[in-house]
Amino acid sequence: MITTIVGFAISMAFLFLMLSAACSAIQEIVANLLRWRARTLEKGLDGLLLNEGFRKAVYETPLIKGLYAPAKFRKELQPPAYIPSTTLALAILQVARDKGLKLDGAGGTAEFRETEKLLSSLLHDCPEPARQRERIEKWFNDSMDRVSGWYKRKSHAWIWVFGIVLSLLLNADAITLSKRFWNDQALRDAVVAEATDYVKASPKTEEALAAPAGAHALQQDAQKDGDTEELQESIRRMNLLREHLPGVPLGWCFLHREQDASASLDVRVGEHKASCWPDLIHPTTGVVEVSLAGTDPRLVDLGDGTWWIWKILGLLATALAISQGAPFWFDLLQKAVNLRLAGTPPATTSQKN
């Protein structure tokens, strides 16, 4: 019984790990295409500098312009998603001098009055340029906690959205799949073996699946080698689902009255033909037997409306599990696999006659 429980826990944790990795990969691709990090940084600097015009002037300095990168799907260069604090401090001081801002708070221009007051309060006891740069660097680094918090909250909200969409597309119903893992020992053993091999082959800390944990998550996450590497890593994480869960019954099956079945989907329930995507019949607690060409019969539920209530609850449970993140499920999977390996009895040796 204990072996069954541990195997069931490993199967569910491994399933949620793969789905979380795929979901985070989708989010990374969308964030890259829509420039979430760069736009969040711009919005954050607008608030920090109290003037959008001053921030735009900072972005026009050669120091920041040199950080612009070619866009994948646009001709123009795109603003940076990461700006070193030293570079930003020097750019701010340069714009302040160019615009005639009085850092002692006396006089100045009306256009950047709020920014001038901010800088004069920040630098009132720092007459030397070197100390001014250090003070702005520290202020920027401390303020990035709040900007990173914006990005984390936005990312977590969209993880929920992508988790629901992915669960719907794959019919990843936690309730139905948990029943299948509990009742189907062959499937459970296969997933446990795959999960064990995956944990053994992975580093102790799965950095590829983990989001930045520090206070400056936005800045740290943007310091990657480039969009190409990030896209390749996202695709790799999406492929984990296909590579490691080939036997898990994910997908939808729809039944309708048609006499002619296609050669590729020779599936029938009496006079009904089943159109399935992908070529897997999702097992449920129903009683209708469906045969797919070249496979064993599987069960498809054709029950009343209460079945959809449990289906919706199962999909929402999967989305909730996905929202916990791949690092959470990888850590839990490691503990469960280690528990199973620790409890594996030693191999018996043959006795000599």
N, C-alpha and C positions, 0 to 999 in steps of 0.2 A: 504493500500500500504506500509506504514512504517513497519507494522508487517511482511509483506512478505519480505521486504528487510532485516530486522534484522534476521528473521528466515533463510533466504538464507545465510547471512554472518556467522551465527552460524554453519550452516550445512557444509559450505566449510572449515571454520576454524577447526572444529572438525575432518573432514576428513583428512586435512593436518596434524593435531596434531597426529592422530593415525598412519598415514603413516610415519611421521618423527620419532615417537617413535620406530616403527618397524625397520626403516632404521638404526637408531642409535644403536639398539640392535644387528643388523647384524654386524655393524662395530665393536662393542665391542667384539663380539665373534671372528671375524677375527683378531682383534688386539691382543686378548689373545692368540690365536693359533699361530700367527706368531711373538709374542713377540715384538710388535712395540715399546712399552714404554721402555723396557729393552735395545733394540738395539739403540733407539734414545739417551738414556742416555749414552750408551757406546760411540756412535759417538760424542756426545757433550763433553764428558770428554777427548776423543782423541784430540779434538780441543783445549780445555781449557788447557790441560797439554802439548800440542805441541809435544807429543810423544806417539804413540800407545803402545810401549813396556813398558813405565813407567806406563801407565794406566793398562796394564795387570798385572804388578807387584803389583800395588795397589789392584787389584781384588784378588790377591793371598794371601793377608794378612789375618790373622785370623779374624780381625775386619769385613772385607767385606765378607769373606767366610761364616761367621755365618749368613749372610743375604740371602744366596742362599736358594731356595725353590724347592721342588720336582716338576718336570714337569708332566703335565697330560698325555701326550702321549709319553714321553721319559723316559728312565731309569735314565739318569744322572740328577743332580741338575741343575737348570737354574739360571743365574745371576739375581740380583735384579732389579726391575723396579724403586725402590726408595731407596736412600741412605741418611740417616740423615747427615746434614752438619757437625756436630761435629764428627761423625764417619769417614767421608771422610777426614776431616782435620787431625785427628790422624793417619789415614792410610797413607796419603801423607807424613807426617813428619817421620813416621816409615820407609817408603821406601827410603826417602831422606837420612836418617842416614845409612840404610843398604847398599845403593849403593855408599856411600861416597860422596854425593853431598855437595859442599861448599855453604852454603846459603849466604855467604858474597861475592860470585862471584869470589873468588880467587881459581885457580886450578880446581879440579873436574875431571869428566870423560867425554870423548868425546862422549860416547854413548847417554848420556842424556844432552848434552850441552845446547840445547834450553830450556829444562825444568829447568835446573839449573839457566839459565839467568832469566827465568820467576820468579822463587821462590826468587832469590836474589833481584830482583826489587821489588817484593811484600813484602819481609820481611826485607828490608835493615835497617829499624829503629825499628825492633822488636827482640832484642836479647833474651828475655825471652820466653821459650816454651809456656807459657800460652797465651802470646800476639800473638805469631806466630799462634797458633791454632785459636784464635779469628779472626785474619786477614784473614786466609784462609777460615774460615766459611763465613765471610762477602763477600769475593770475589766469593765464590762458589754460594751463594744465589743470588748475583747480576747478575752473569753470567747465571744463569738458566733462566732468562728472554728470552735470545736469543734461548736457547735450547727448551724452551716451545713454542716459536714462530715457530720453525721448526715443532714440533709435531702438532700444531694447523693447520698450512698450509697443512701438509700432510693429516690430518684427514678431513679437509674441502674438499680437492680434492677427497678423496675417498668417501665422503658423496655424491658427485655428481655422481660418478660411481655407487654406490649402489642405489642411488635414481632412476637413469635411469633404472637399472636392475629391481628394485622392481616395477616401473611403468609399464614396459613391461610385467612382469610376471602377474601382477594383472589387466592389461589393465586399469590402473587408469588414464583415460583421463580427464584432468581438464575441457576441453571445453564441452565434452559430459555430464559429471557428473553435471556441473553447469546448463546445460539445464534441466537435469532431476530434480535437486533440485528446480529449479525455476518453472517448470511446474507441478510437482507432489506434491501437498500439503500434501497428506497422508504420503509420504516418508519424506518430509521436516519436518513435525510435529513430526514424530517418531524420527528422528535424533536429532531435537532440544530438545525433552524430554530426550533423552539419554545423550546429551551433558550437559544439565542442571543438571541432577542427578550426572554426573561425576564431574562437577565443585563443586557442593555442598559437595560431598564426599571427594574431594581432599583437601590437605592443601593449604593455601594461596600461598605458594611458592612450586612448584612441584619439590622438590629436586631430586626425582627419575628420572626425565626426563631432568634435567638441567646439562649441562656440567660445570666443574669448571670455575669460572669467573676470578680468580685471575691471577697474572702474572706467578705464578709457577703452571700452569695447569697440566703439566706433572707430577710434584712431588705430587701435591695434589690428582690427579686422581689415582695415584698408591698406595696411602695409604689406600686402602680398606682392608677388613678383609681377603680376599683371593680370589683365582680364583673361588672356588665353589659358593661363595656368588655373585660374579660378573656375573657368568654364569646364576645363577637363576634369577637375576634381569634382564638380557638380555632376557631370555625366557619369563619373566612376561611382559616385554614391547612388545614383539612380539605378545603375546596372547591378548593384548589390541585390536589389529585390529580385531581379530576374535570375541572377547566378545562384543565389542561396535558397530560394524558396520555389524551386520548380515543381515540387509535388504538392504544395499547399493549394487547396481548391479556391482560387480567387477568380471572380468573374460573374457575369449575369447570364441567366438563361430565360428566354421569353418563349412562351408556347402560343401558337396560333394555328387555325385550321387551314391547312394547305395539303394538297395531295402529292405534290412533287417536291421531293427533298433534293437538295443539292448534293453533288458528289462529295464536296469537302465537309459538309455537315450533315451526314446521314443519321439524323437523330429523330426518333419517333416515339410518341406516346399514344398508342392506338391510332386514331385518325389525325392526330395532331403532329405537326412538325415543330422542332425546337430550333430557334436561331440563337446561337450562343456566342458571346464575346467575353473573353477569348475562348478558345476551344476547350473549355472546362465547365462542367456542370457544377454549380455551387450546391453542396449538400445541405439539407435542412432536416427538420424533423418530420417532413411530410411522408406520404405513403405512395407516391406515384413513381413508378420505375421508368427511367429513361436510359436508352442504350445509345452510346456514341460509337461510331464505327471504329473498331479496333480496340475498344476499351471495355471494361466491365460495367454493368449497369450501375447507375447512381440514383439517388433519391432526390426528387424535386418537390417542394411544397406547393400545393395549390389550395391552401386553406382559406379561411374567411379573413375578414379585416383585422382580426387580432394578430395575425401573422405580421402585418405591416407595422403594428405598434412595436412588437419585439424587434423587427428589422430596424426601425428608426432608432430605438434605444441602443441596439448593437452597434450601429454606425456612429452614433454620438459617443459611445464608450470608446470606440477606436480613435475618433478624433481627439477625445480627451487624453488618451494614452499617447498619441502622437505629440500633443502639445507639451508633454513633459520633456521632450528632447532626446536625441540619440545618446548623449553622454549619460543621462540617467539610466536608460535601458541597458547600455553597455556595462555600466558598473553593476547593475542588478544581475545581468546575465553572467558576468564574471563570478559573482558570489555564488550563484546557483550552480554553475558548472564546477567550481572548486568544491562545493559541498558534495556534489555527485561523485566527483573523482575521489574525494577523501573517503567516501563511503563505499567505494568499489572494492569488493573482496579480492584478495590476492589470488593469482592464478595457481591452481593446484598442480603439483608435480607428481609424476608417476612414481610409485613405490618400487624399489628394487626387490626382486624375489629372493 
